[in-house]
Amino acid sequence: MTTMTIHVEDAFAEALRAHARNVGTSMNKAIKDLLGPMLGIHETGSSAENNPFMEFCGIISDKEAERLNAAVAEQRKIDEEMWK
């Protein structure tokens, strides 16, 4: 593991502190959580190359996910008569 020092404007630092407080984590973890997905790095340190679907993670909103799930709900039903 490498230690890094960065220089940022006060407003940037305060926004980062606020974000870390809001998600209940340290600033260090908040930075890693924010930068990791942008760089294609998982918590374990592996790259997105190991997960071909990583580019699709988190790209739809919760509302859109609900709409999509409702649209395919009928397809998820099991026809018990078909399996007798």
C-alpha positions as CSV (number, residue, x, y, z in Angstrom):
1,M,0.0,0.0,0.0
2,T,1.2,3.5,-0.8
3,T,0.7,6.7,1.1
4,M,-0.2,9.8,-1.0
5,T,-0.5,13.4,-0.2
6,I,-2.7,15.7,-2.4
7,H,-3.3,19.5,-2.3
8,V,-6.9,20.6,-2.7
9,E,-8.8,23.8,-2.2
10,D,-10.6,24.2,1.1
11,A,-14.0,23.9,-0.5
12,F,-13.0,20.5,-2.0
13,A,-11.7,19.3,1.4
14,E,-14.9,20.4,3.2
15,A,-17.1,18.7,0.6
16,L,-15.1,15.5,1.0
17,R,-15.4,15.7,4.8
18,A,-19.2,16.3,4.5
19,H,-19.5,13.3,2.2
20,A,-17.5,11.1,4.5
21,R,-19.7,12.2,7.4
22,N,-22.9,11.6,5.4
23,V,-21.9,8.0,4.5
24,G,-20.4,7.3,7.9
25,T,-16.9,6.5,6.8
26,S,-13.4,8.0,7.1
27,M,-12.1,10.5,4.5
28,N,-9.6,7.9,3.4
29,K,-12.3,5.3,2.7
30,A,-14.5,8.0,1.1
31,I,-11.7,8.9,-1.3
32,K,-11.1,5.3,-2.2
33,D,-14.8,4.6,-2.7
34,L,-15.2,7.7,-4.9
35,L,-12.1,7.1,-7.0
36,G,-12.2,3.3,-7.2
37,P,-15.1,3.0,-9.6
38,M,-13.8,5.8,-11.8
39,L,-10.5,3.9,-12.1
40,G,-12.1,0.5,-12.5
41,I,-10.7,-0.8,-9.2
42,H,-12.6,-3.0,-6.8
43,E,-12.0,-3.0,-3.1
44,T,-9.8,-6.1,-3.5
45,G,-7.6,-4.1,-5.9
46,S,-8.6,-6.1,-9.0
47,S,-9.3,-4.2,-12.2
48,A,-12.6,-4.0,-14.1
49,E,-11.0,-6.3,-16.7
50,N,-11.9,-9.2,-14.4
51,N,-15.5,-8.2,-14.5
52,P,-16.9,-7.5,-18.0
53,F,-20.1,-6.1,-16.6
54,M,-18.4,-3.5,-14.3
55,E,-19.1,-0.7,-16.7
56,F,-22.9,-1.3,-16.2
57,C,-22.8,-1.2,-12.4
58,G,-24.7,1.7,-10.9
59,I,-25.7,3.4,-14.1
60,I,-29.4,3.3,-13.6
61,S,-31.4,5.0,-10.8
62,D,-33.4,3.1,-8.2
63,K,-36.6,4.4,-9.9
64,E,-35.4,3.1,-13.3
65,A,-34.5,-0.3,-11.7
66,E,-38.0,-0.5,-10.2
67,R,-39.5,0.3,-13.6
68,L,-37.4,-2.4,-15.3
69,N,-38.2,-5.0,-12.6
70,A,-41.9,-4.3,-13.0
71,A,-41.6,-4.7,-16.8
72,V,-40.2,-8.2,-16.5
73,A,-42.2,-9.4,-13.4
74,E,-44.6,-11.4,-15.6
75,Q,-41.6,-13.2,-17.2
76,R,-40.3,-14.2,-13.8
77,K,-43.5,-16.1,-12.9
78,I,-43.3,-19.9,-12.9
79,D,-46.1,-21.7,-14.7
80,E,-46.6,-24.6,-12.4
81,E,-48.8,-26.4,-15.0
82,M,-45.9,-26.4,-17.5
83,W,-43.7,-28.3,-15.1
84,K,-46.0,-31.2,-14.2
